[in-house]
Amino acid sequence: MIEIMDRPVLVAVISFVAMWLAAWVGTKFRKASWHIQDDDRDDFGLIVGAALTLLGLIIGFSFSMAINRYDQRKNYEEAEANAIGTEYVRADLLPGADAAKVKGLLRSYLDQRIDFYQVHNSVELRQIRTTTEQLQADLWNAVRGPADAKPTPISAVVVIGMNDVLNSQGYTQAAWWNRIPVAAWALMGAIAICCNVLIGFYVRRVTAHNIRFFVLPLIVCISFLLIADIDSPRGGLIHVRPQNLAALSNTMPR
């Protein structure tokens, strides 16, 4: 299910077809059962209006959830760049050889973090994850050695800064895993299909090209497309760019 959510265009196409078919099912059900009497049409119109209002609220809440998660990913990208940049400066507090080693590892680590945002191939992402984990171990060992050899308040500051670097990557990864729940997508889809069935049941005249059966599915599928695009860290067109990490990389001497 998550893999489908990473393809916003596919989500839009599937939702449009499903809702359009639901509207036609509503018309067939009306023909096969009973017609709405004029006295009951206003009451039934209230039911349709209430269902559409509920659908609009659910879509609005889901859009807000997607925006919040997108903003969270942006904030953690900025926090990660700040943590790496701060630790790069603090590395000067270490002895010369240790400082040079930590700075070199931080530059390599920063390159991997930038690639994490820009690469979409699953094989390359696994390689980036493996390299990142190895660099994290090397970075921690690089600051732990001098701290164990000569524990001072200055070395403690460097260790704390490295801890922030490692934690920031974990926060970023957690934010990328934090998606709109599948149950919320299922609820939106179910309500949208029910609304289209009600509209098909409610329409007076049914023709082969009744435009009323296309309007609501089109509007809703565009909403689903936007929500899925914003909520997907790697799918679609709307992505978090590593602009702070890239800016930091440009300031580091090579």
PALUM-968225 format. One record per residue (C-alpha): x, y, z; residue in three letters; residue number from 0. Coordinates in nm, 2 decimals, m for minus. Each point is the difference from the previous one (the first is absolute). Layout:
<atom east="X" north="Y" up="Z" sepa="ALA" loke="NUM"/>
...
This chain:
<atom east="0.00" north="0.00" up="0.00" sepa="MET" loke="0"/>
<atom east="0.28" north="0.24" up="0.09" sepa="ILE" loke="1"/>
<atom east="0.16" north="m0.07" up="m0.34" sepa="GLU" loke="2"/>
<atom east="m0.32" north="0.12" up="m0.17" sepa="ILE" loke="3"/>
<atom east="0.00" north="0.31" up="0.21" sepa="MET" loke="4"/>
<atom east="0.35" north="0.08" up="m0.14" sepa="ASP" loke="5"/>
<atom east="m0.16" north="0.03" up="m0.35" sepa="ARG" loke="6"/>
<atom east="m0.24" north="0.30" up="0.03" sepa="PRO" loke="7"/>
<atom east="m0.10" north="m0.02" up="m0.37" sepa="VAL" loke="8"/>
<atom east="m0.10" north="m0.36" up="0.04" sepa="LEU" loke="9"/>
<atom east="m0.20" north="0.09" up="0.31" sepa="VAL" loke="10"/>
<atom east="m0.18" north="0.27" up="m0.20" sepa="ALA" loke="11"/>
<atom east="m0.08" north="m0.24" up="m0.29" sepa="VAL" loke="12"/>
<atom east="m0.12" north="m0.28" up="0.23" sepa="ILE" loke="13"/>
<atom east="m0.22" north="0.23" up="0.21" sepa="SER" loke="14"/>
<atom east="m0.15" north="0.17" up="m0.31" sepa="PHE" loke="15"/>
<atom east="m0.10" north="m0.33" up="m0.16" sepa="VAL" loke="16"/>
<atom east="m0.13" north="m0.14" up="0.33" sepa="ALA" loke="17"/>
<atom east="m0.22" north="0.31" up="0.07" sepa="MET" loke="18"/>
<atom east="m0.13" north="0.02" up="m0.35" sepa="TRP" loke="19"/>
<atom east="m0.10" north="m0.36" up="0.01" sepa="LEU" loke="20"/>
<atom east="m0.16" north="0.05" up="0.34" sepa="ALA" loke="21"/>
<atom east="m0.22" north="0.28" up="m0.15" sepa="ALA" loke="22"/>
<atom east="m0.12" north="m0.23" up="m0.28" sepa="TRP" loke="23"/>
<atom east="m0.07" north="m0.28" up="0.26" sepa="VAL" loke="24"/>
<atom east="m0.22" north="0.26" up="0.18" sepa="GLY" loke="25"/>
<atom east="m0.20" north="0.06" up="m0.32" sepa="THR" loke="26"/>
<atom east="m0.05" north="m0.38" up="m0.06" sepa="LYS" loke="27"/>
<atom east="m0.11" north="m0.05" up="0.35" sepa="PHE" loke="28"/>
<atom east="m0.25" north="0.28" up="m0.03" sepa="ARG" loke="29"/>
<atom east="m0.14" north="m0.15" up="m0.32" sepa="LYS" loke="30"/>
<atom east="m0.02" north="m0.35" up="0.15" sepa="ALA" loke="31"/>
<atom east="m0.17" north="0.10" up="0.32" sepa="SER" loke="32"/>
<atom east="m0.20" north="0.32" up="0.03" sepa="TRP" loke="33"/>
<atom east="m0.01" north="0.36" up="m0.10" sepa="HIS" loke="34"/>
<atom east="0.03" north="0.28" up="0.24" sepa="ILE" loke="35"/>
<atom east="m0.34" north="0.17" up="0.04" sepa="GLN" loke="36"/>
<atom east="m0.01" north="0.38" up="m0.03" sepa="ASP" loke="37"/>
<atom east="m0.10" north="0.03" up="0.36" sepa="ASP" loke="38"/>
<atom east="0.30" north="m0.20" up="0.11" sepa="ASP" loke="39"/>
<atom east="0.25" north="0.16" up="m0.23" sepa="ARG" loke="40"/>
<atom east="0.08" north="0.30" up="0.23" sepa="ASP" loke="41"/>
<atom east="0.06" north="m0.24" up="0.30" sepa="ASP" loke="42"/>
<atom east="0.22" north="m0.22" up="m0.21" sepa="PHE" loke="43"/>
<atom east="0.19" north="0.31" up="m0.12" sepa="GLY" loke="44"/>
<atom east="0.08" north="0.08" up="0.36" sepa="LEU" loke="45"/>
<atom east="0.16" north="m0.35" up="0.03" sepa="ILE" loke="46"/>
<atom east="0.20" north="0.06" up="m0.31" sepa="VAL" loke="47"/>
<atom east="0.11" north="0.34" up="0.13" sepa="GLY" loke="48"/>
<atom east="0.10" north="m0.14" up="0.34" sepa="ALA" loke="49"/>
<atom east="0.20" north="m0.28" up="m0.16" sepa="ALA" loke="50"/>
<atom east="0.18" north="0.25" up="m0.23" sepa="LEU" loke="51"/>
<atom east="0.07" north="0.22" up="0.30" sepa="THR" loke="52"/>
<atom east="0.15" north="m0.29" up="0.19" sepa="LEU" loke="53"/>
<atom east="0.21" north="m0.09" up="m0.30" sepa="LEU" loke="54"/>
<atom east="0.13" north="0.36" up="m0.02" sepa="GLY" loke="55"/>
<atom east="0.09" north="0.00" up="0.37" sepa="LEU" loke="56"/>
<atom east="0.19" north="m0.33" up="m0.03" sepa="ILE" loke="57"/>
<atom east="0.19" north="0.12" up="m0.30" sepa="ILE" loke="58"/>
<atom east="0.08" north="0.33" up="0.18" sepa="GLY" loke="59"/>
<atom east="0.13" north="m0.19" up="0.31" sepa="PHE" loke="60"/>
<atom east="0.21" north="m0.23" up="m0.22" sepa="SER" loke="61"/>
<atom east="0.14" north="0.29" up="m0.19" sepa="PHE" loke="62"/>
<atom east="0.09" north="0.16" up="0.33" sepa="SER" loke="63"/>
<atom east="0.17" north="m0.32" up="0.12" sepa="MET" loke="64"/>
<atom east="0.20" north="m0.02" up="m0.33" sepa="ALA" loke="65"/>
<atom east="0.11" north="0.37" up="0.04" sepa="ILE" loke="66"/>
<atom east="0.11" north="m0.05" up="0.36" sepa="ASN" loke="67"/>
<atom east="0.21" north="m0.30" up="m0.10" sepa="ARG" loke="68"/>
<atom east="0.16" north="0.19" up="m0.29" sepa="TYR" loke="69"/>
<atom east="0.08" north="0.29" up="0.23" sepa="ASP" loke="70"/>
<atom east="0.15" north="m0.25" up="0.25" sepa="GLN" loke="71"/>
<atom east="0.23" north="m0.14" up="m0.26" sepa="ARG" loke="72"/>
<atom east="0.11" north="0.35" up="m0.10" sepa="LYS" loke="73"/>
<atom east="0.07" north="0.10" up="0.36" sepa="ASN" loke="74"/>
<atom east="0.21" north="m0.31" up="0.07" sepa="TYR" loke="75"/>
<atom east="0.20" north="0.06" up="m0.32" sepa="GLU" loke="76"/>
<atom east="0.08" north="0.34" up="0.14" sepa="GLU" loke="77"/>
<atom east="0.08" north="m0.14" up="0.35" sepa="ALA" loke="78"/>
<atom east="0.22" north="m0.26" up="m0.15" sepa="GLU" loke="79"/>
<atom east="0.20" north="0.26" up="m0.19" sepa="ALA" loke="80"/>
<atom east="0.04" north="0.21" up="0.31" sepa="ASN" loke="81"/>
<atom east="0.12" north="m0.30" up="0.21" sepa="ALA" loke="82"/>
<atom east="0.26" north="m0.10" up="m0.26" sepa="ILE" loke="83"/>
<atom east="0.12" north="0.35" up="m0.05" sepa="GLY" loke="84"/>
<atom east="0.03" north="0.06" up="0.38" sepa="THR" loke="85"/>
<atom east="0.20" north="m0.32" up="0.05" sepa="GLU" loke="86"/>
<atom east="0.23" north="0.08" up="m0.29" sepa="TYR" loke="87"/>
<atom east="0.09" north="0.32" up="0.18" sepa="VAL" loke="88"/>
<atom east="0.04" north="m0.17" up="0.34" sepa="ARG" loke="89"/>
<atom east="0.24" north="m0.25" up="m0.16" sepa="ALA" loke="90"/>
<atom east="0.26" north="0.27" up="0.02" sepa="ASP" loke="91"/>
<atom east="0.00" north="m0.05" up="0.38" sepa="LEU" loke="92"/>
<atom east="0.16" north="m0.34" up="m0.05" sepa="LEU" loke="93"/>
<atom east="0.38" north="m0.06" up="m0.05" sepa="PRO" loke="94"/>
<atom east="0.11" north="0.07" up="m0.36" sepa="GLY" loke="95"/>
<atom east="0.00" north="m0.36" up="m0.14" sepa="ALA" loke="96"/>
<atom east="m0.33" north="m0.09" up="0.17" sepa="ASP" loke="97"/>
<atom east="m0.16" north="0.33" up="m0.12" sepa="ALA" loke="98"/>
<atom east="0.11" north="m0.07" up="m0.36" sepa="ALA" loke="99"/>
<atom east="m0.14" north="m0.35" up="0.02" sepa="LYS" loke="100"/>
<atom east="m0.34" north="0.11" up="0.14" sepa="VAL" loke="101"/>
<atom east="m0.03" north="0.27" up="m0.26" sepa="LYS" loke="102"/>
<atom east="0.07" north="m0.23" up="m0.29" sepa="GLY" loke="103"/>
<atom east="m0.25" north="m0.25" up="0.13" sepa="LEU" loke="104"/>
<atom east="m0.26" north="0.27" up="0.04" sepa="LEU" loke="105"/>
<atom east="0.05" north="0.12" up="m0.36" sepa="ARG" loke="106"/>
<atom east="m0.05" north="m0.36" up="m0.12" sepa="SER" loke="107"/>
<atom east="m0.30" north="m0.04" up="0.23" sepa="TYR" loke="108"/>
<atom east="m0.15" north="0.33" up="m0.13" sepa="LEU" loke="109"/>
<atom east="0.02" north="m0.13" up="m0.36" sepa="ASP" loke="110"/>
<atom east="m0.19" north="m0.31" up="0.10" sepa="GLN" loke="111"/>
<atom east="m0.27" north="0.20" up="0.16" sepa="ARG" loke="112"/>
<atom east="m0.04" north="0.22" up="m0.31" sepa="ILE" loke="113"/>
<atom east="m0.03" north="m0.32" up="m0.21" sepa="ASP" loke="114"/>
<atom east="m0.26" north="m0.13" up="0.24" sepa="PHE" loke="115"/>
<atom east="m0.23" north="0.28" up="m0.11" sepa="TYR" loke="116"/>
<atom east="0.08" north="m0.01" up="m0.37" sepa="GLN" loke="117"/>
<atom east="0.02" north="m0.37" up="m0.08" sepa="VAL" loke="118"/>
<atom east="m0.32" north="m0.20" up="m0.08" sepa="HIS" loke="119"/>
<atom east="0.14" north="m0.33" up="m0.12" sepa="ASN" loke="120"/>
<atom east="m0.06" north="m0.27" up="0.27" sepa="SER" loke="121"/>
<atom east="0.34" north="m0.17" up="m0.06" sepa="VAL" loke="122"/>
<atom east="0.19" north="0.33" up="0.03" sepa="GLU" loke="123"/>
<atom east="m0.20" north="0.08" up="0.31" sepa="LEU" loke="124"/>
<atom east="0.10" north="m0.32" up="0.17" sepa="ARG" loke="125"/>
<atom east="0.36" north="0.08" up="m0.08" sepa="GLN" loke="126"/>
<atom east="m0.04" north="0.34" up="0.14" sepa="ILE" loke="127"/>
<atom east="m0.15" north="m0.14" up="0.32" sepa="ARG" loke="128"/>
<atom east="0.29" north="m0.25" up="0.04" sepa="THR" loke="129"/>
<atom east="0.26" north="0.27" up="m0.06" sepa="THR" loke="130"/>
<atom east="m0.17" north="0.24" up="0.24" sepa="THR" loke="131"/>
<atom east="m0.01" north="m0.26" up="0.27" sepa="GLU" loke="132"/>
<atom east="0.37" north="m0.07" up="m0.04" sepa="GLN" loke="133"/>
<atom east="0.09" north="0.37" up="0.00" sepa="LEU" loke="134"/>
<atom east="m0.21" north="0.05" up="0.31" sepa="GLN" loke="135"/>
<atom east="0.20" north="m0.27" up="0.18" sepa="ALA" loke="136"/>
<atom east="0.33" north="0.15" up="m0.13" sepa="ASP" loke="137"/>
<atom east="m0.10" north="0.35" up="0.12" sepa="LEU" loke="138"/>
<atom east="m0.09" north="m0.12" up="0.34" sepa="TRP" loke="139"/>
<atom east="0.32" north="m0.19" up="0.04" sepa="ASN" loke="140"/>
<atom east="0.19" north="0.31" up="m0.13" sepa="ALA" loke="141"/>
<atom east="m0.13" north="0.21" up="0.29" sepa="VAL" loke="142"/>
<atom east="m0.01" north="m0.27" up="0.26" sepa="ARG" loke="143"/>
<atom east="0.37" north="m0.08" up="m0.03" sepa="GLY" loke="144"/>
<atom east="0.12" north="0.35" up="0.10" sepa="PRO" loke="145"/>
<atom east="m0.27" north="0.03" up="0.27" sepa="ALA" loke="146"/>
<atom east="0.11" north="m0.33" up="0.16" sepa="ASP" loke="147"/>
<atom east="0.36" north="0.09" up="m0.02" sepa="ALA" loke="148"/>
<atom east="m0.04" north="0.34" up="0.15" sepa="LYS" loke="149"/>
<atom east="m0.34" north="0.06" up="0.15" sepa="PRO" loke="150"/>
<atom east="m0.05" north="0.38" up="0.03" sepa="THR" loke="151"/>
<atom east="m0.30" north="0.23" up="m0.02" sepa="PRO" loke="152"/>
<atom east="0.12" north="0.10" up="m0.35" sepa="ILE" loke="153"/>
<atom east="0.00" north="m0.36" up="m0.13" sepa="SER" loke="154"/>
<atom east="m0.34" north="m0.04" up="0.16" sepa="ALA" loke="155"/>
<atom east="m0.13" north="0.28" up="m0.21" sepa="VAL" loke="156"/>
<atom east="0.12" north="m0.17" up="m0.32" sepa="VAL" loke="157"/>
<atom east="m0.16" north="m0.33" up="0.11" sepa="VAL" loke="158"/>
<atom east="m0.33" north="0.17" up="0.07" sepa="ILE" loke="159"/>
<atom east="0.01" north="0.17" up="m0.34" sepa="GLY" loke="160"/>
<atom east="0.07" north="m0.34" up="m0.17" sepa="MET" loke="161"/>
<atom east="m0.29" north="m0.15" up="0.19" sepa="ASN" loke="162"/>
<atom east="m0.22" north="0.28" up="m0.15" sepa="ASP" loke="163"/>
<atom east="0.12" north="m0.08" up="m0.35" sepa="VAL" loke="164"/>
<atom east="m0.09" north="m0.37" up="0.04" sepa="LEU" loke="165"/>
<atom east="m0.34" north="0.08" up="0.16" sepa="ASN" loke="166"/>
<atom east="m0.09" north="0.24" up="m0.27" sepa="SER" loke="167"/>
<atom east="0.03" north="m0.27" up="m0.26" sepa="GLN" loke="168"/>
<atom east="m0.23" north="m0.23" up="0.20" sepa="GLY" loke="169"/>
<atom east="m0.26" north="0.28" up="0.04" sepa="TYR" loke="170"/>
<atom east="0.01" north="0.06" up="m0.38" sepa="THR" loke="171"/>
<atom east="m0.05" north="m0.37" up="m0.08" sepa="GLN" loke="172"/>
<atom east="m0.29" north="m0.02" up="0.24" sepa="ALA" loke="173"/>
<atom east="m0.16" north="0.30" up="m0.16" sepa="ALA" loke="174"/>
<atom east="0.03" north="m0.16" up="m0.35" sepa="TRP" loke="175"/>
<atom east="m0.17" north="m0.31" up="0.14" sepa="TRP" loke="176"/>
<atom east="m0.28" north="0.20" up="0.16" sepa="ASN" loke="177"/>
<atom east="m0.27" north="m0.01" up="m0.27" sepa="ARG" loke="178"/>
<atom east="m0.38" north="0.03" up="m0.01" sepa="ILE" loke="179"/>
<atom east="m0.13" north="m0.33" up="0.14" sepa="PRO" loke="180"/>
<atom east="m0.14" north="m0.25" up="m0.25" sepa="VAL" loke="181"/>
<atom east="m0.33" north="0.00" up="0.20" sepa="ALA" loke="182"/>
<atom east="m0.04" north="0.38" up="m0.07" sepa="ALA" loke="183"/>
<atom east="0.04" north="m0.07" up="m0.37" sepa="TRP" loke="184"/>
<atom east="m0.25" north="m0.28" up="0.01" sepa="ALA" loke="185"/>
<atom east="m0.25" north="0.22" up="0.19" sepa="LEU" loke="186"/>
<atom east="0.04" north="0.28" up="m0.26" sepa="MET" loke="187"/>
<atom east="m0.05" north="m0.25" up="m0.29" sepa="GLY" loke="188"/>
<atom east="m0.30" north="m0.16" up="0.16" sepa="ALA" loke="189"/>
<atom east="m0.17" north="0.33" up="0.07" sepa="ILE" loke="190"/>
<atom east="0.08" north="0.12" up="m0.35" sepa="ALA" loke="191"/>
<atom east="m0.15" north="m0.31" up="m0.16" sepa="ILE" loke="192"/>
<atom east="m0.31" north="0.02" up="0.22" sepa="CYS" loke="193"/>
<atom east="m0.05" north="0.37" up="m0.10" sepa="CYS" loke="194"/>
<atom east="0.02" north="m0.09" up="m0.37" sepa="ASN" loke="195"/>
<atom east="m0.25" north="m0.29" up="0.04" sepa="VAL" loke="196"/>
<atom east="m0.24" north="0.25" up="0.17" sepa="LEU" loke="197"/>
<atom east="0.05" north="0.25" up="m0.28" sepa="ILE" loke="198"/>
<atom east="m0.07" north="m0.27" up="m0.26" sepa="GLY" loke="199"/>
<atom east="m0.31" north="m0.10" up="0.19" sepa="PHE" loke="200"/>
<atom east="m0.11" north="0.37" up="0.03" sepa="TYR" loke="201"/>
<atom east="0.04" north="0.11" up="m0.36" sepa="VAL" loke="202"/>
<atom east="m0.33" north="0.04" up="m0.18" sepa="ARG" loke="203"/>
<atom east="0.12" north="m0.05" up="m0.36" sepa="ARG" loke="204"/>
<atom east="0.27" north="m0.24" up="m0.10" sepa="VAL" loke="205"/>
<atom east="0.17" north="0.03" up="m0.34" sepa="THR" loke="206"/>
<atom east="0.29" north="m0.18" up="m0.15" sepa="ALA" loke="207"/>
<atom east="0.22" north="0.31" up="0.05" sepa="HIS" loke="208"/>
<atom east="m0.15" north="0.15" up="0.32" sepa="ASN" loke="209"/>
<atom east="0.26" north="0.25" up="0.10" sepa="ILE" loke="210"/>
<atom east="m0.12" north="0.00" up="0.36" sepa="ARG" loke="211"/>
<atom east="0.16" north="m0.35" up="0.04" sepa="PHE" loke="212"/>
<atom east="0.34" north="0.14" up="m0.09" sepa="PHE" loke="213"/>
<atom east="0.01" north="0.32" up="0.21" sepa="VAL" loke="214"/>
<atom east="0.02" north="m0.14" up="0.35" sepa="LEU" loke="215"/>
<atom east="0.24" north="m0.29" up="m0.09" sepa="PRO" loke="216"/>
<atom east="0.22" north="0.25" up="m0.17" sepa="LEU" loke="217"/>
<atom east="0.01" north="0.25" up="0.29" sepa="ILE" loke="218"/>
<atom east="0.06" north="m0.28" up="0.26" sepa="VAL" loke="219"/>
<atom east="0.27" north="m0.17" up="m0.21" sepa="CYS" loke="220"/>
<atom east="0.19" north="0.32" up="m0.03" sepa="ILE" loke="221"/>
<atom east="m0.02" north="0.04" up="0.38" sepa="SER" loke="222"/>
<atom east="0.12" north="m0.35" up="0.04" sepa="PHE" loke="223"/>
<atom east="0.28" north="0.07" up="m0.24" sepa="LEU" loke="224"/>
<atom east="0.12" north="0.30" up="0.19" sepa="LEU" loke="225"/>
<atom east="m0.02" north="m0.17" up="0.34" sepa="ILE" loke="226"/>
<atom east="0.19" north="m0.31" up="m0.12" sepa="ALA" loke="227"/>
<atom east="0.26" north="0.22" up="m0.17" sepa="ASP" loke="228"/>
<atom east="0.07" north="0.21" up="0.31" sepa="ILE" loke="229"/>
<atom east="m0.01" north="m0.30" up="0.23" sepa="ASP" loke="230"/>
<atom east="0.24" north="m0.21" up="m0.21" sepa="SER" loke="231"/>
<atom east="0.37" north="0.10" up="0.08" sepa="PRO" loke="232"/>
<atom east="0.13" north="m0.14" up="m0.33" sepa="ARG" loke="233"/>
<atom east="m0.30" north="m0.04" up="m0.23" sepa="GLY" loke="234"/>
<atom east="m0.17" north="0.27" up="m0.21" sepa="GLY" loke="235"/>
<atom east="0.13" north="0.35" up="m0.06" sepa="LEU" loke="236"/>
<atom east="0.00" north="0.16" up="0.35" sepa="ILE" loke="237"/>
<atom east="0.32" north="m0.09" up="0.19" sepa="HIS" loke="238"/>
<atom east="0.20" north="0.13" up="0.29" sepa="VAL" loke="239"/>
<atom east="0.32" north="0.14" up="m0.16" sepa="ARG" loke="240"/>
<atom east="0.33" north="m0.02" up="0.20" sepa="PRO" loke="241"/>
<atom east="0.06" north="0.37" up="m0.04" sepa="GLN" loke="242"/>
<atom east="0.14" north="0.05" up="0.34" sepa="ASN" loke="243"/>
<atom east="0.23" north="m0.31" up="m0.02" sepa="LEU" loke="244"/>
<atom east="0.11" north="0.11" up="m0.35" sepa="ALA" loke="245"/>
<atom east="0.07" north="0.35" up="0.12" sepa="ALA" loke="246"/>
<atom east="0.21" north="m0.14" up="0.29" sepa="LEU" loke="247"/>
<atom east="0.19" north="m0.22" up="m0.24" sepa="SER" loke="248"/>
<atom east="0.10" north="0.30" up="m0.21" sepa="ASN" loke="249"/>
<atom east="0.15" north="0.17" up="0.31" sepa="THR" loke="250"/>
<atom east="0.22" north="m0.30" up="0.09" sepa="MET" loke="251"/>
<atom east="0.35" north="0.00" up="m0.15" sepa="PRO" loke="252"/>
<atom east="0.08" north="m0.31" up="m0.21" sepa="ARG" loke="253"/>
